[in-house]
Structure formats: C-alpha cells, structure tokens
C-alpha cells in the first residue's frame, strides 16, 4: 500500500485489520484497529467503536495511511495512562 493512496470504508477496514493506522482527510482524527475495536483519536477525544458504529459514523470519510513517525509514542502513552490509573 502506498501512503498517498486514499481509502474508502471497506478498503479502509481491511487495511486497519492488517495493522495500518489512518488519518481522515477532512477530520483531524487518527484511526487504528485493535482487539476487534476501532480506536479513534482526535484533538479533544478518544473513541472506541465496534465496526457497525464506526461505519455508521465515519464510513463516508476518505482516509490516508499515516506515517508512523506522526503517531504518539506508545511507550510514553502507556506510561501516562499507568500514572493516570494510579491517581484515580
């Protein structure tokens, strides 16, 4: 797959299930697939959706593969959430 390709809903779902991370073209949202759920990260929110809900809400948007360097550092992210769980 080419990073410059755009993906519609069914092609997007297949690629997400293969481990790719995407960015919507018209929305500042990243999406990835893990543990049979779609995880969406926006500027002020994080969502976890099942496939039906993902398609119903975001199925009309085109997306592109995101460069891995643009993603959040997963180790720092996990450290933050571990710290946050301790504080609750």
Protein Blocks (a to p, Z undefined) as FASTA:
>chain_A
ZZkbccdfklmmmmmmnopacddfkbccddddeehiacdddfkbccdddfklmmmmmmmp
ccddddfklpccfklmmmmmmmmmmmZZ
